[in-house]
Structures are given as C-alpha cells and as structure tokens.
Amino acid sequence: MINNVVLVGRLTRDPELKVTGSNIPFVNFTIAVNRSFTDQSGERQADFISCIVWRQQAENLARYMKQGSQIGVEGRIQTRTYESEQGTRYITEVVANSITFLESRSSQSQGYEPKDQFVQQAPQQRTEEVRDDYYAAADKIVAEDDLPF
C-alpha cells in the first residue's frame, strides 16, 4: 500500500516545541496550502492541514521557523480517535518524515528574532551564528536521512 503526502505551504502560527512523557520532542503545526484554482468570485482558497513532526526536525522547526514561513512537508496520513465529553473524536493529520525550509535566510530574516540564547548578542554576530547553526542542523538532518536503516 502507498501512503505518501507531499505538501508545500505556510505555517499558520509559530511552532511550539513540546515533549512527551518519555522526553521525545514534537511539534503539532498547521500549514495553509493554496488550492490550484479560484472559486466563483475569483478568490483563491486554501486548505489548512494539521501535521506533526518528531525529534530533531521538531526542534529545528520550532527554533528556525515562524508564522508565515514557507515549508515543504513529506510524510504520511494518519488517523486516530479518542473519547471526550462530546463523544468519539477523530483526528486526521500528516506525520512528517521530512521538513524542508523553502525560504532563503535573507527573505525570512526581515522581522525575524531568534527564540533562544542568540537574542542577547550583537545583531551582526547573532545573524552569523544563527545562519551557521541553521546550516549545521540542516546538514545533520540530511546525514540522518541518508542512513541505510
């Protein structure tokens, strides 16, 4: 069977890193994906798709991306259910295997303020260190994805 999803869209809010009880980091996020056609009034519609990403990619997403950032998501659709006071709830989401940051650092850095220790440093030094950490993290993700197991 095939269950593969590829999406390109923009984050609808700032990613918020959370951890499970067993200390595994994850981020639940929603991306807005434009439809390829317009409605009767000429307006372009969008679908808002719930996604989840785990571990190192979740940490990178929360650290480097913000609301409005364009990303690519490759993963699979997963459904689950749970019981609540209103009855059985059904959730359909994309479990991301891979996330690609699709905007250049220069276009994204306008109004960008890092969410960690770089905030206290001088602006020029901060930008260079964030860029270096960003590319080091991206290289590490690529290296992890290339493992044969």
Backbone as JSON Lines, residues from 0, in Angstrom:
{"i":0,"aa":"M","n":[0.83,-1.18,0.0],"ca":[0.0,0.0,0.0],"c":[0.88,1.25,0.0]}
{"i":1,"aa":"I","n":[0.35,2.33,-0.53],"ca":[1.08,3.59,-0.58],"c":[0.34,4.63,0.24]}
{"i":2,"aa":"N","n":[1.06,5.26,1.13],"ca":[0.53,6.36,1.93],"c":[1.62,7.41,1.98]}
{"i":3,"aa":"N","n":[1.66,8.28,0.99],"ca":[2.7,9.29,0.88],"c":[2.07,10.63,0.57]}
{"i":4,"aa":"V","n":[2.49,11.67,1.3],"ca":[1.95,13.01,1.14],"c":[3.11,13.98,0.96]}
{"i":5,"aa":"V","n":[2.99,14.89,0.0],"ca":[3.96,15.96,-0.19],"c":[3.18,17.27,-0.24]}
{"i":6,"aa":"L","n":[3.52,18.19,0.66],"ca":[2.81,19.46,0.76],"c":[3.8,20.62,0.76]}
{"i":7,"aa":"V","n":[3.39,21.74,0.2],"ca":[4.14,22.98,0.3],"c":[3.14,24.03,0.76]}
{"i":8,"aa":"G","n":[3.46,24.69,1.87],"ca":[2.54,25.69,2.4],"c":[3.24,26.59,3.4]}
{"i":9,"aa":"R","n":[2.43,27.39,4.08],"ca":[2.96,28.34,5.06],"c":[2.41,28.02,6.44]}
{"i":10,"aa":"L","n":[3.27,28.18,7.45],"ca":[2.86,27.93,8.82],"c":[1.8,28.94,9.24]}
{"i":11,"aa":"T","n":[0.74,28.46,9.89],"ca":[-0.34,29.34,10.3],"c":[-0.08,30.01,11.65]}
{"i":12,"aa":"R","n":[0.89,29.5,12.42],"ca":[1.29,30.13,13.68],"c":[2.7,29.69,14.02]}
{"i":13,"aa":"D","n":[3.32,30.35,14.98],"ca":[4.66,29.98,15.4],"c":[4.66,28.56,15.96]}
{"i":14,"aa":"P","n":[5.61,27.72,15.54],"ca":[5.68,26.36,16.07],"c":[6.03,26.38,17.56]}
{"i":15,"aa":"E","n":[5.4,25.51,18.33],"ca":[5.65,25.42,19.76],"c":[6.15,24.01,20.08]}
{"i":16,"aa":"L","n":[7.4,23.92,20.54],"ca":[8.01,22.64,20.86],"c":[7.44,22.1,22.16]}
{"i":17,"aa":"K","n":[7.05,20.83,22.14],"ca":[6.56,20.13,23.33],"c":[7.33,18.84,23.46]}
{"i":18,"aa":"V","n":[7.24,18.2,24.62],"ca":[7.89,16.9,24.82],"c":[6.89,15.91,25.41]}
{"i":19,"aa":"T","n":[7.07,14.65,25.06],"ca":[6.22,13.59,25.59],"c":[6.68,13.24,26.99]}
{"i":20,"aa":"G","n":[5.94,12.36,27.65],"ca":[6.33,11.89,28.98],"c":[7.67,11.18,28.97]}
{"i":21,"aa":"S","n":[8.02,10.57,27.84],"ca":[9.31,9.89,27.71],"c":[10.38,10.8,27.11]}
{"i":22,"aa":"N","n":[10.14,12.12,27.17],"ca":[11.12,13.15,26.78],"c":[11.45,13.15,25.29]}
{"i":23,"aa":"I","n":[10.49,12.88,24.42],"ca":[10.68,12.95,22.97],"c":[10.05,14.25,22.48]}
{"i":24,"aa":"P","n":[10.84,15.13,21.84],"ca":[10.3,16.4,21.38],"c":[9.39,16.24,20.15]}
{"i":25,"aa":"F","n":[8.35,17.08,20.09],"ca":[7.46,17.08,18.93],"c":[6.83,18.45,18.78]}
{"i":26,"aa":"V","n":[6.32,18.71,17.56],"ca":[5.6,19.95,17.27],"c":[4.35,19.59,16.48]}
{"i":27,"aa":"N","n":[3.2,20.0,16.96],"ca":[1.96,19.96,16.18],"c":[1.86,21.3,15.48]}
{"i":28,"aa":"F","n":[1.61,21.3,14.19],"ca":[1.51,22.56,13.46],"c":[0.5,22.41,12.33]}
{"i":29,"aa":"T","n":[0.08,23.54,11.81],"ca":[-0.86,23.57,10.69],"c":[-0.24,24.38,9.57]}
{"i":30,"aa":"I","n":[-0.34,23.88,8.34],"ca":[0.11,24.66,7.2],"c":[-1.07,24.98,6.29]}
{"i":31,"aa":"A","n":[-1.02,26.17,5.74],"ca":[-2.03,26.61,4.77],"c":[-1.47,26.32,3.38]}
{"i":32,"aa":"V","n":[-2.21,25.53,2.62],"ca":[-1.8,25.14,1.27],"c":[-2.82,25.69,0.28]}
{"i":33,"aa":"N","n":[-2.37,26.58,-0.59],"ca":[-3.27,27.17,-1.58],"c":[-3.78,26.12,-2.56]}
{"i":34,"aa":"R","n":[-5.04,26.23,-2.91],"ca":[-5.6,25.38,-3.95],"c":[-5.16,25.92,-5.31]}
{"i":35,"aa":"S","n":[-5.14,25.06,-6.32],"ca":[-4.63,25.46,-7.63],"c":[-5.67,26.18,-8.48]}
{"i":36,"aa":"F","n":[-6.85,26.42,-7.93],"ca":[-7.91,27.1,-8.69],"c":[-8.57,28.14,-7.81]}
{"i":37,"aa":"T","n":[-9.37,29.0,-8.42],"ca":[-10.09,30.03,-7.68],"c":[-11.57,29.65,-7.61]}
{"i":38,"aa":"D","n":[-12.28,30.24,-6.65],"ca":[-13.72,29.96,-6.54],"c":[-14.49,30.86,-7.52]}
{"i":39,"aa":"Q","n":[-15.81,30.84,-7.47],"ca":[-16.64,31.58,-8.4],"c":[-16.42,33.09,-8.33]}
{"i":40,"aa":"S","n":[-16.01,33.59,-7.17],"ca":[-15.78,35.03,-7.03],"c":[-14.34,35.42,-7.39]}
{"i":41,"aa":"G","n":[-13.53,34.47,-7.81],"ca":[-12.15,34.76,-8.2],"c":[-11.16,34.71,-7.06]}
{"i":42,"aa":"E","n":[-11.63,34.34,-5.88],"ca":[-10.74,34.24,-4.71],"c":[-10.04,32.88,-4.69]}
{"i":43,"aa":"R","n":[-8.77,32.91,-4.31],"ca":[-8.01,31.67,-4.16],"c":[-8.26,31.13,-2.76]}
{"i":44,"aa":"Q","n":[-8.65,29.89,-2.67],"ca":[-8.92,29.23,-1.4],"c":[-7.69,28.48,-0.92]}
{"i":45,"aa":"A","n":[-7.67,28.12,0.35],"ca":[-6.57,27.35,0.93],"c":[-7.13,26.24,1.8]}
{"i":46,"aa":"D","n":[-6.37,25.18,1.91],"ca":[-6.68,24.1,2.85],"c":[-5.73,24.24,4.03]}
{"i":47,"aa":"F","n":[-6.23,24.0,5.22],"ca":[-5.43,24.09,6.44],"c":[-5.24,22.66,6.94]}
{"i":48,"aa":"I","n":[-4.0,22.19,6.87],"ca":[-3.71,20.79,7.1],"c":[-2.9,20.63,8.38]}
{"i":49,"aa":"S","n":[-3.4,19.79,9.29],"ca":[-2.72,19.52,10.54],"c":[-1.58,18.54,10.32]}
{"i":50,"aa":"C","n":[-0.45,18.83,10.96],"ca":[0.74,17.99,10.82],"c":[1.4,17.82,12.18]}
{"i":51,"aa":"I","n":[2.25,16.82,12.28],"ca":[3.08,16.61,13.47],"c":[4.46,16.16,13.01]}
{"i":52,"aa":"V","n":[5.48,16.63,13.72],"ca":[6.86,16.24,13.42],"c":[7.53,15.92,14.75]}
{"i":53,"aa":"W","n":[8.48,14.98,14.71],"ca":[9.11,14.47,15.92],"c":[10.6,14.73,15.95]}
{"i":54,"aa":"R","n":[11.17,14.65,17.11],"ca":[12.6,14.63,17.41],"c":[13.36,15.85,16.88]}
{"i":55,"aa":"Q","n":[14.51,15.63,16.25],"ca":[15.41,16.72,15.84],"c":[14.74,17.68,14.86]}
{"i":56,"aa":"Q","n":[13.93,17.15,13.94],"ca":[13.26,18.03,12.99],"c":[12.25,18.93,13.7]}
{"i":57,"aa":"A","n":[11.63,18.42,14.77],"ca":[10.71,19.25,15.56],"c":[11.47,20.38,16.24]}
{"i":58,"aa":"E","n":[12.64,20.08,16.78],"ca":[13.46,21.1,17.43],"c":[13.88,22.17,16.42]}
{"i":59,"aa":"N","n":[14.29,21.74,15.23],"ca":[14.71,22.7,14.2],"c":[13.55,23.56,13.72]}
{"i":60,"aa":"L","n":[12.39,22.95,13.53],"ca":[11.21,23.7,13.1],"c":[10.87,24.78,14.13]}
{"i":61,"aa":"A","n":[10.85,24.41,15.41],"ca":[10.5,25.37,16.45],"c":[11.56,26.46,16.59]}
{"i":62,"aa":"R","n":[12.79,26.12,16.34],"ca":[13.87,27.09,16.53],"c":[13.99,28.09,15.37]}
{"i":63,"aa":"Y","n":[13.8,27.63,14.13],"ca":[14.12,28.46,12.97],"c":[12.91,28.99,12.19]}
{"i":64,"aa":"M","n":[11.74,28.43,12.36],"ca":[10.59,28.85,11.57],"c":[9.61,29.62,12.44]}
{"i":65,"aa":"K","n":[8.79,30.43,11.78],"ca":[7.79,31.23,12.47],"c":[6.53,31.28,11.62]}
{"i":66,"aa":"Q","n":[5.5,31.91,12.14],"ca":[4.26,32.05,11.4],"c":[4.54,32.68,10.05]}
{"i":67,"aa":"G","n":[3.97,32.1,8.99],"ca":[4.14,32.63,7.64],"c":[5.3,32.04,6.88]}
{"i":68,"aa":"S","n":[6.19,31.3,7.55],"ca":[7.34,30.69,6.87],"c":[6.85,29.6,5.92]}
{"i":69,"aa":"Q","n":[7.46,29.56,4.73],"ca":[7.08,28.55,3.75],"c":[7.93,27.3,3.97]}
{"i":70,"aa":"I","n":[7.26,26.15,4.07],"ca":[7.95,24.89,4.28],"c":[7.39,23.82,3.36]}
{"i":71,"aa":"G","n":[8.18,22.8,3.13],"ca":[7.74,21.6,2.44],"c":[7.67,20.47,3.44]}
{"i":72,"aa":"V","n":[6.63,19.67,3.34],"ca":[6.44,18.55,4.26],"c":[6.25,17.29,3.43]}
{"i":73,"aa":"E","n":[7.03,16.26,3.76],"ca":[6.85,14.94,3.16],"c":[6.55,13.98,4.29]}
{"i":74,"aa":"G","n":[5.49,13.2,4.15],"ca":[5.12,12.28,5.22],"c":[3.99,11.37,4.82]}
{"i":75,"aa":"R","n":[3.2,10.97,5.81],"ca":[2.09,10.05,5.59],"c":[0.87,10.53,6.37]}
{"i":76,"aa":"I","n":[-0.3,10.15,5.89],"ca":[-1.54,10.5,6.59],"c":[-1.8,9.45,7.66]}
{"i":77,"aa":"Q","n":[-2.19,9.95,8.81],"ca":[-2.5,9.05,9.92],"c":[-3.82,9.5,10.55]}
{"i":78,"aa":"T","n":[-4.63,8.55,10.93],"ca":[-5.88,8.87,11.63],"c":[-5.84,8.21,13.0]}
{"i":79,"aa":"R","n":[-6.49,8.87,13.95],"ca":[-6.58,8.33,15.3],"c":[-7.88,8.81,15.92]}
{"i":80,"aa":"T","n":[-8.28,8.16,16.98],"ca":[-9.52,8.54,17.68],"c":[-9.25,8.62,19.18]}
{"i":81,"aa":"Y","n":[-10.1,9.39,19.85],"ca":[-10.07,9.42,21.31],"c":[-11.46,9.78,21.81]}
{"i":82,"aa":"E","n":[-11.73,9.45,23.05],"ca":[-13.02,9.72,23.66],"c":[-12.96,11.04,24.42]}
{"i":83,"aa":"S","n":[-13.99,11.86,24.28],"ca":[-14.1,13.09,25.04],"c":[-15.51,13.2,25.58]}
{"i":84,"aa":"E","n":[-15.81,14.3,26.27],"ca":[-17.15,14.51,26.81],"c":[-18.19,14.6,25.71]}
{"i":85,"aa":"Q","n":[-17.78,15.04,24.52],"ca":[-18.7,15.17,23.38],"c":[-18.79,13.88,22.58]}
{"i":86,"aa":"G","n":[-18.13,12.81,22.99],"ca":[-18.17,11.54,22.28],"c":[-16.83,11.24,21.62]}
{"i":87,"aa":"T","n":[-16.85,10.36,20.64],"ca":[-15.63,9.95,19.96],"c":[-15.17,11.06,19.02]}
{"i":88,"aa":"R","n":[-13.9,11.4,19.12],"ca":[-13.28,12.4,18.25],"c":[-12.33,11.71,17.3]}
{"i":89,"aa":"Y","n":[-12.34,12.16,16.04],"ca":[-11.47,11.61,15.01],"c":[-10.48,12.68,14.57]}
{"i":90,"aa":"I","n":[-9.23,12.31,14.45],"ca":[-8.19,13.25,14.03],"c":[-7.46,12.65,12.83]}
{"i":91,"aa":"T","n":[-7.34,13.45,11.78],"ca":[-6.54,13.07,10.62],"c":[-5.42,14.09,10.51]}
{"i":92,"aa":"E","n":[-4.19,13.62,10.42],"ca":[-3.04,14.52,10.35],"c":[-1.94,13.9,9.5]}
{"i":93,"aa":"V","n":[-1.02,14.75,9.09],"ca":[0.16,14.29,8.35],"c":[1.29,14.12,9.35]}
{"i":94,"aa":"V","n":[1.86,12.92,9.4],"ca":[3.04,12.67,10.22],"c":[4.24,12.91,9.32]}
{"i":95,"aa":"A","n":[5.0,13.96,9.61],"ca":[6.1,14.37,8.74],"c":[7.31,13.47,8.91]}
{"i":96,"aa":"N","n":[7.81,12.94,7.8],"ca":[9.08,12.23,7.79],"c":[10.22,13.21,7.53]}
{"i":97,"aa":"S","n":[9.91,14.26,6.78],"ca":[10.93,15.22,6.37],"c":[10.3,16.6,6.21]}
{"i":98,"aa":"I","n":[11.01,17.62,6.68],"ca":[10.56,19.0,6.52],"c":[11.69,19.77,5.85]}
{"i":99,"aa":"T","n":[11.32,20.56,4.83],"ca":[12.29,21.37,4.11],"c":[11.93,22.83,4.29]}
{"i":100,"aa":"F","n":[12.9,23.64,4.7],"ca":[12.7,25.08,4.83],"c":[12.88,25.68,3.45]}
{"i":101,"aa":"L","n":[11.84,26.3,2.9],"ca":[11.82,26.73,1.5],"c":[12.14,28.19,1.27]}
{"i":102,"aa":"E","n":[12.35,28.96,2.31],"ca":[12.67,30.37,2.13],"c":[14.14,30.59,2.44]}
{"i":103,"aa":"S","n":[14.74,31.53,1.71],"ca":[16.13,31.86,2.0],"c":[16.2,32.58,3.33]}
{"i":104,"aa":"R","n":[17.33,32.53,3.95],"ca":[17.5,33.2,5.24],"c":[17.29,34.71,5.12]}
{"i":105,"aa":"S","n":[17.69,35.31,4.0],"ca":[17.55,36.76,3.86],"c":[16.09,37.18,3.78]}
{"i":106,"aa":"S","n":[15.27,36.43,3.06],"ca":[13.86,36.81,2.95],"c":[13.12,36.54,4.24]}
{"i":107,"aa":"Q","n":[13.6,35.56,5.0],"ca":[12.94,35.23,6.24],"c":[13.41,36.1,7.39]}
{"i":108,"aa":"S","n":[14.62,36.64,7.31],"ca":[15.19,37.37,8.43],"c":[14.56,38.75,8.63]}
{"i":109,"aa":"Q","n":[13.78,39.23,7.7],"ca":[13.12,40.52,7.89],"c":[12.11,40.36,9.01]}
{"i":110,"aa":"G","n":[12.37,41.03,10.12],"ca":[11.49,40.93,11.27],"c":[11.69,39.67,12.08]}
{"i":111,"aa":"Y","n":[12.74,38.9,11.79],"ca":[12.99,37.64,12.48],"c":[13.76,37.89,13.76]}
{"i":112,"aa":"E","n":[13.34,37.31,14.81],"ca":[14.04,37.39,16.09],"c":[14.16,35.98,16.62]}
{"i":113,"aa":"P","n":[15.38,35.43,16.73],"ca":[15.57,34.06,17.2],"c":[14.94,33.86,18.57]}
{"i":114,"aa":"K","n":[14.58,32.61,18.86],"ca":[13.85,32.29,20.07],"c":[14.76,31.75,21.18]}
{"i":115,"aa":"D","n":[16.07,31.95,21.12],"ca":[16.93,31.34,22.12],"c":[18.05,32.27,22.55]}
{"i":116,"aa":"Q","n":[19.19,31.71,22.93],"ca":[20.27,32.47,23.53],"c":[20.86,33.53,22.61]}
{"i":117,"aa":"F","n":[20.64,33.5,21.32],"ca":[21.22,34.47,20.4],"c":[20.63,35.87,20.58]}
{"i":118,"aa":"V","n":[19.53,35.98,21.26],"ca":[18.85,37.27,21.42],"c":[19.74,38.27,22.15]}
{"i":119,"aa":"Q","n":[20.57,37.83,23.07],"ca":[21.39,38.72,23.88],"c":[22.65,39.21,23.16]}
{"i":120,"aa":"Q","n":[23.0,38.66,21.99],"ca":[24.23,39.01,21.31],"c":[24.03,40.18,20.37]}
{"i":121,"aa":"A","n":[25.16,40.74,19.9],"ca":[25.1,41.83,18.94],"c":[24.42,41.36,17.66]}
{"i":122,"aa":"P","n":[23.65,42.22,16.95],"ca":[22.89,41.8,15.77],"c":[23.74,41.13,14.69]}
{"i":123,"aa":"Q","n":[24.9,41.66,14.35],"ca":[25.7,41.06,13.27],"c":[26.18,39.68,13.68]}
{"i":124,"aa":"Q","n":[26.69,39.56,14.89],"ca":[27.18,38.28,15.39],"c":[26.02,37.29,15.49]}
{"i":125,"aa":"R","n":[24.88,37.75,15.97],"ca":[23.72,36.89,16.11],"c":[23.32,36.31,14.76]}
{"i":126,"aa":"T","n":[23.25,37.12,13.72],"ca":[22.85,36.67,12.39],"c":[23.81,35.61,11.87]}
{"i":127,"aa":"E","n":[25.11,35.83,12.03],"ca":[26.1,34.86,11.55],"c":[25.99,33.55,12.3]}
{"i":128,"aa":"E","n":[25.81,33.6,13.62],"ca":[25.72,32.37,14.4],"c":[24.44,31.61,14.11]}
{"i":129,"aa":"V","n":[23.32,32.31,13.96],"ca":[22.06,31.64,13.62],"c":[22.2,30.96,12.27]}
{"i":130,"aa":"R","n":[22.8,31.65,11.28],"ca":[22.99,31.08,9.96],"c":[23.85,29.82,10.06]}
{"i":131,"aa":"D","n":[24.96,29.87,10.81],"ca":[25.84,28.72,10.95],"c":[25.11,27.55,11.62]}
{"i":132,"aa":"D","n":[24.36,27.82,12.7],"ca":[23.6,26.77,13.36],"c":[22.53,26.2,12.45]}
{"i":133,"aa":"Y","n":[21.89,27.08,11.68],"ca":[20.84,26.64,10.76],"c":[21.39,25.64,9.76]}
{"i":134,"aa":"Y","n":[22.5,25.97,9.11],"ca":[23.05,25.08,8.1],"c":[23.66,23.83,8.72]}
{"i":135,"aa":"A","n":[24.23,23.93,9.91],"ca":[24.76,22.75,10.59],"c":[23.62,21.79,10.92]}
{"i":136,"aa":"A","n":[22.5,22.34,11.39],"ca":[21.35,21.5,11.71],"c":[20.78,20.86,10.45]}
{"i":137,"aa":"A","n":[20.71,21.63,9.36],"ca":[20.19,21.09,8.11],"c":[21.09,19.97,7.59]}
{"i":138,"aa":"D","n":[22.42,20.15,7.67],"ca":[23.35,19.11,7.24],"c":[23.18,17.85,8.08]}
{"i":139,"aa":"K","n":[22.96,18.02,9.39],"ca":[22.78,16.87,10.27],"c":[21.51,16.11,9.9]}
{"i":140,"aa":"I","n":[20.42,16.84,9.57],"ca":[19.17,16.18,9.2],"c":[19.37,15.38,7.92]}
{"i":141,"aa":"V","n":[20.05,15.96,6.94],"ca":[20.31,15.26,5.68],"c":[21.14,14.02,5.96]}
{"i":142,"aa":"A","n":[22.16,14.13,6.8],"ca":[23.02,12.99,7.11],"c":[22.22,11.9,7.79]}
{"i":143,"aa":"E","n":[21.29,12.26,8.71],"ca":[20.47,11.25,9.38],"c":[19.54,10.56,8.4]}
{"i":144,"aa":"D","n":[19.02,11.3,7.43],"ca":[18.1,10.72,6.45],"c":[18.8,9.77,5.5]}
{"i":145,"aa":"D","n":[20.12,9.91,5.33],"ca":[20.87,9.08,4.4],"c":[21.27,7.73,4.99]}
{"i":146,"aa":"L","n":[21.02,7.51,6.28],"ca":[21.4,6.25,6.89],"c":[20.6,5.1,6.28]}
{"i":147,"aa":"P","n":[21.23,3.94,6.08],"ca":[20.54,2.83,5.42],"c":[19.58,2.07,6.31]}
{"i":148,"aa":"F","n":[19.39,2.51,7.55],"ca":[18.47,1.81,8.45],"c":[17.58,2.76,9.18]}
